[in-house]
């Protein structure tokens, strides 16, 4: 995995009644490489 040269991290906390299965994590372009545990298998 290549290192990120520049990046901005944002942490957002949201309270919801939705289950974990109903949530969809959206990453822009190459950022999906940062959370490979969330990729569909």
C-alpha positions, -999 to +999 in steps of 0.1 A: +000+000+000+014+034-010+015+061+016-009+091+013+011+122+004-016+147+015-049+141+032-076+156+053-093+134+079-128+142+091-145+124+119-183+127+121-204+111+148-241+105+139-268+089+161-292+068+141-318+041+146-306+023+115-288-010+119-251-016+108-263-035+077-284-005+066-254+019+066-232+024+035-197+037+038-188+059+009-151+067+000-139+089-028-116+074-055-085+058-040-096+063-004-113+029-004-078+014+001-077+029+036-105+007+048-102-027+031-121-043+059-153-027+045-149-039+010-175-064-003-161-100-003 
